[in-house]
Amino acid sequence: MSVSFPPGFLWGSATAAYQIEGAVREGGRTPSIWDTFSHTPGKTENGDTGDTATDHFHRRADDVRLMADLGLGAYRFSVSWPRVQPTGRGPAVQPGLDFYRGLVDDLLDHGIKPVLTLYHWDLPQELESAGGWPERETAHRFADYARIVADALGDRVDMWTTLNEPWCSAFLGYGSGVHAPGRTDPVAALRAAHHLNLAHGLAAQALRGTLPSHAQLSISLNPSVVRAGSQSPADLDAKRRIDALANRVFADPLLSGAYPQDLFADTAQLTDWSFVHGDDLAVIRHPLDSLGLNYYSPAVVSAATDSHPERSDGHGASEHSPWPGADSVSFHQPPGDRTEMGWSIDPTGLYDLLMHYTREAPGLPLMITENGAAYDDKPAADGSVHDPDRIRYLQGHLAAVHRAMDDGADVRGYFLWSLMDNFEWAYGYGKRFGAVYVDYETQTRTPKSSARWYAELARTGVLPDMPAS
Ligand code: IFM
């Protein structure tokens, strides 16, 4: 049986600046931590970098026309901090602002709602060289940058997101080191998590002080749907530890103005958390207009039975853990179908996530700001690209969203990750998440069958029961 989404439900797709823009040396842009990291031998698959990516910087107008052809109602993109404020300090550069103003105007001309994310992982390298997210100063720099972008685009963008997936910035960037800047210091990771929270709060204040009153503020988290391998006390404790580090370290200060006490206890050997100052928590708990949730796959954890816990947590291989204070937790991939990332496919995780935040944050609208799957898509002889597995993935997850809405979740929109194939961070260009296929030699864009399927859904709001194959 097909189901219908309510009128006004926002159907969009998402991208991020470093993953698509290229043009890394144009218009006064200076390197971000991802430029430095991807140019460091051994950090990305095949040494891939975002130097050219999908050349969106030069193909912006065509890409917006493509979105319009697909009938998208909204487009979630990120602003590259070093393109707008190259050193992370001082005045903005005009070409950077002009690029985003042009993008927003193109979107509005086509009736597509711009949804702007201020930070999707591309910290100006100069700020990292001065200490990066483990330092408090970076949070203040972020608030200044937020004010600059709000001044420039506040008259035409209504929906603002401060950070995308701060967990990845903190724990993959400073803990396991599989993301830029590639540091492997558990204390730095915890300090980064707090300063990202603070950056969110300070930026939210700056945005509220600059934007028109109807502007909507949000943050996009990637909470882990953590499941215990068994109901044994040890496995339940493993689940509690990961839940604290993956979820509550962000959600609790944002929603309740406090860090979880058990997190302090779990990490007491590492830090006394004295980097949390007087009124930080009041700043972080700034009222939001919606909460963005990114979901791909659940995590199954148990207590490790030996001194080398299995760590197939789906976040890349590193001898350093991204889980400070939880070194004795094993991660397992549940049996069943997986995507090309090796991530298990489980739409019930998305249902559980939506119901969890419906309970945790009553009255706060939810938005799925990322969901999607990588597959090994290849063009057929006639150039068309068929991706029935992705359609099945999307269909299953959207059915879960609908079920959660039936059960009371206030979900306002869904953003497919991603509009087009792009630079998948440390995995380089080998992993294709796009609804649109990109031939990286020619930069030709070809909508996959999932793009046509999604366009029909965006047009009608009707989710068919059986995916086309
Ligand atoms: O490509 C990323 C994106 O940048 C952040 N969320 C997860 C996606 C898939 O790994």
Residues whose N, C-alpha, C, O or C-beta is under 5 A from the ligand:
A	BS01	IFM	A16
